[in-house]
Amino acid sequence: MPKRFLDPPLSSYGTGWSATRRITVVASVVAALVALAAVVALFSGGGDDGRAPVDAAPAPTSSTPSSSVVTKPPTDSGSVLHPPRIAEPVAYAKAAAQMLWSYDTRNTTHDQQLAGMRMWMTGESKYADWASVVGQVPDPVLWSRMADQDQHATSNVTEGHYPSAFKTALADDPSAITKAYIYVVTVNGKQQITWQKGGAGAEERAVTLAVQCHPDRDCALAAIAPSVTQ
């Protein structure tokens, strides 16, 4: 028989939310991106071959190196990874997914977790769907229970790509991206969760993110899509 965990994790951080919460997230994402009808429609796309959008406006470039290394956070955000200076959408989305799937209740409070995540968000309130991001974090009571179990998680991102529906929409209307420079990226990876008394577990993770990458500045997170696209 496979070895059983000594203590079950109190939260898989972002999975298992109620149907009501998922519906709320869907509604908020649509509302936040309503000005980008061509982009909003992409969240129900099909297969993907991993290439950049065809005949679309090129991804923004910057003199800042597009390193995927996530830097250490300031002290007021606990262990939350600090947003890197990246001007390429897929690289930034991969870094953001790593941040979303990594946490440490042993040295980070609930408030610090939210503060750290907030730093990743775009400053353009018209496109920033904070509700979809904060909805990934357990409430303060559950976070405290997780801390009692020393629960923490690390993650490994395996790949990121533009969903085929996003590429198709941009091919149909290349100028659409210039309305807000929001790119849709699906990221896949694995999360490793550990808690006290030797408990541990791992699971495959996937998330579709909307990231804003203006040509003259670094990328920022706009929203978490209501469902994963391919």
Secondary structure as the mmCIF struct_conf table of DSSP 4:
data_model
#
loop_
_struct_conf.conf_type_id
_struct_conf.id
_struct_conf.beg_label_comp_id
_struct_conf.beg_label_asym_id
_struct_conf.beg_label_seq_id
_struct_conf.end_label_comp_id
_struct_conf.end_label_asym_id
_struct_conf.end_label_seq_id
HELX_LH_PP_P HELX_LH_PP_P1 PRO A 2 PHE A 5
BEND BEND1 LEU A 6 ASP A 7
BEND BEND2 LEU A 10 LEU A 10
BEND BEND3 TYR A 13 GLY A 16
HELX_RH_AL_P HELX_RH_AL_P1 ALA A 19 ALA A 32
TURN_TY1_P TURN_TY1_P1 LEU A 33 ALA A 35
HELX_RH_AL_P HELX_RH_AL_P2 ALA A 37 VAL A 40
HELX_RH_3T_P HELX_RH_3T_P1 ALA A 41 SER A 44
BEND BEND4 GLY A 50 GLY A 50
HELX_LH_PP_P HELX_LH_PP_P2 ARG A 51 PRO A 53
TURN_TY1_P TURN_TY1_P2 VAL A 54 ASP A 55
BEND BEND5 ALA A 56 ALA A 56
HELX_LH_PP_P HELX_LH_PP_P3 ALA A 57 PRO A 60
BEND BEND6 SER A 63 THR A 64
HELX_LH_PP_P HELX_LH_PP_P4 VAL A 69 VAL A 70
STRN STRN1 THR A 71 THR A 71
HELX_LH_PP_P HELX_LH_PP_P5 LYS A 72 PRO A 74
HELX_RH_3T_P HELX_RH_3T_P2 THR A 75 SER A 77
TURN_TY1_P TURN_TY1_P3 GLY A 78 SER A 79
HELX_LH_PP_P HELX_LH_PP_P6 VAL A 80 LEU A 81
STRN STRN2 HIS A 82 HIS A 82
HELX_LH_PP_P HELX_LH_PP_P7 PRO A 83 PRO A 84
BEND BEND7 GLU A 88 GLU A 88
HELX_RH_AL_P HELX_RH_AL_P3 PRO A 89 LEU A 100
TURN_TY1_P TURN_TY1_P4 TRP A 101 TRP A 101
STRN STRN3 TYR A 103 ASP A 104
TURN_TY1_P TURN_TY1_P5 THR A 105 ASN A 107
HELX_RH_AL_P HELX_RH_AL_P4 HIS A 110 ARG A 118
TURN_TY1_P TURN_TY1_P6 MET A 119 TRP A 120
STRN STRN4 MET A 121 MET A 121
BEND BEND8 GLY A 123 GLY A 123
TURN_TY1_P TURN_TY1_P7 SER A 125 TYR A 127
HELX_RH_AL_P HELX_RH_AL_P5 TRP A 130 VAL A 134
TURN_TY1_P TURN_TY1_P8 GLY A 135 GLN A 136
BEND BEND9 VAL A 137 VAL A 137
HELX_LH_PP_P HELX_LH_PP_P8 PRO A 138 ASP A 139
HELX_RH_AL_P HELX_RH_AL_P6 PRO A 140 ASP A 148
TURN_TY1_P TURN_TY1_P9 GLN A 149 ASP A 150
STRN STRN5 HIS A 152 HIS A 161
HELX_RH_AL_P HELX_RH_AL_P7 SER A 164 ASP A 172
HELX_RH_3T_P HELX_RH_3T_P3 PRO A 174 LYS A 179
TURN_TY1_P TURN_TY1_P10 ALA A 180 ALA A 180
STRN STRN6 ILE A 182 TRP A 195
TURN_TY1_P TURN_TY1_P11 GLN A 196 GLY A 198
STRN STRN7 GLY A 199 GLN A 212
TURN_TY1_P TURN_TY1_P12 PRO A 215 ASP A 216
BEND BEND10 ARG A 217 ARG A 217
STRN STRN8 ALA A 220 ILE A 224
BEND BEND11 PRO A 226 SER A 227
#
